[in-house]
Amino acid sequence: MKLEKLPHELTVCKVESLADVDLAGDVFFIGKTSDELSLVCETCAVPEHTVAREDGWRAFRIVGTLDFSLVGILAEIAAVLAQSGIGIFAVSTYDTDYILVKAENFDVAADALLAAGHGIV
């Protein structure tokens, strides 16, 4: 499995509305339930009004398009990182998965993934 290091510093935050959210960034995820409205975006694009925020994330993107029939890809990556004591925040799109780790763990995560046989680009 090949993973790409994304260059962006990311923030995970909770907002009350999307009114002042700028969707122009390269990385942007919105999650909405009956209980909350969350987003992941480049730190430089965090809306002015947030309910809560957690800065200091970096991301890997699984390269290519993942077929919906594939099983265990995210679980295997999470297991490798868990063995190194690294927590993750995962986000999926239609095509692929993104694995976020705290910035201070980013290089250690890359090394662990390489040691487990994953390519890093």
C-alpha positions in Angstrom: 0.0 0.0 0.0 1.3 3.4 -0.9 0.6 6.4 1.3 1.2 10.1 0.4 2.3 12.6 2.9 0.1 15.7 2.7 2.0 18.9 3.3 -0.8 20.8 5.1 -1.1 21.5 8.8 -4.7 20.4 9.8 -7.2 21.2 12.4 -10.2 19.2 13.6 -12.9 21.4 14.9 -16.6 21.6 15.9 -18.8 24.5 14.6 -22.3 25.6 15.0 -22.8 26.5 11.3 -21.0 26.5 8.0 -21.8 30.2 7.5 -18.2 31.4 7.7 -16.5 28.3 6.4 -14.3 28.7 3.3 -14.3 25.6 1.2 -11.5 26.8 -1.1 -8.7 24.8 0.7 -7.1 21.6 -0.7 -8.3 19.5 2.3 -11.7 19.9 3.8 -14.0 17.3 5.4 -17.5 18.0 6.9 -19.3 15.6 9.2 -22.8 16.2 10.4 -25.0 14.3 12.8 -28.0 15.2 14.9 -25.5 16.0 17.7 -22.7 17.9 16.0 -21.2 19.6 13.0 -17.5 18.8 12.7 -14.9 19.7 10.1 -11.3 19.0 9.3 -9.5 21.7 7.3 -6.2 23.3 6.8 -5.3 25.2 10.0 -5.0 28.5 8.1 -8.6 28.0 7.0 -10.3 27.4 10.4 -13.4 29.5 10.7 -13.4 32.4 13.1 -16.2 30.9 15.2 -15.6 27.4 16.5 -17.2 25.6 19.4 -14.0 23.5 19.9 -10.8 22.9 18.0 -7.8 20.6 18.0 -4.8 21.9 16.0 -1.6 20.1 15.2 -2.6 17.3 12.8 -0.9 16.0 9.7 -2.2 13.5 7.2 -1.4 10.6 5.0 -3.6 9.8 2.0 -3.8 6.2 0.6 -2.7 6.6 -3.0 -5.2 5.5 -5.6 -8.8 4.6 -5.6 -10.0 2.0 -3.1 -12.7 -0.5 -4.2 -15.5 -0.8 -1.7 -15.0 -4.6 -1.6 -11.5 -4.2 -0.1 -11.4 -5.2 3.6 -9.1 -4.2 6.5 -6.9 -1.6 4.9 -7.6 1.1 7.4 -7.6 -1.5 10.2 -4.1 -2.7 9.2 -2.7 0.9 9.0 -4.3 1.7 12.4 -2.8 -1.5 13.9 0.7 -0.5 12.7 0.4 2.9 14.2 -1.2 1.6 17.4 1.8 -0.7 17.9 4.0 2.5 17.8 1.7 4.2 20.4 0.3 6.6 17.8 -3.4 7.5 17.8 -5.2 8.3 14.6 -8.1 10.3 13.3 -9.4 8.7 10.1 -11.5 10.2 7.4 -12.8 8.5 4.3 -14.0 9.8 0.9 -15.6 8.0 -2.0 -12.2 7.2 -3.5 -9.8 6.7 -0.6 -8.9 7.1 3.1 -7.0 9.7 5.0 -5.1 8.9 8.2 -4.4 11.9 10.5 -1.8 11.8 13.2 -0.6 14.5 15.6 2.2 16.5 13.9 4.7 15.5 16.6 4.1 11.9 15.6 4.2 12.3 11.8 7.8 11.3 11.2 7.6 8.3 13.6 4.3 7.3 11.9 6.0 7.4 8.5 8.9 5.3 9.8 6.5 2.7 11.3 4.5 2.5 8.1 7.7 2.1 6.0 8.9 -0.6 8.4 5.6 -2.4 7.9 6.1 -2.5 4.1 4.0 0.5 3.1 5.5 2.9 0.5 5.6 6.6 1.4 5.5 9.2 -1.3 
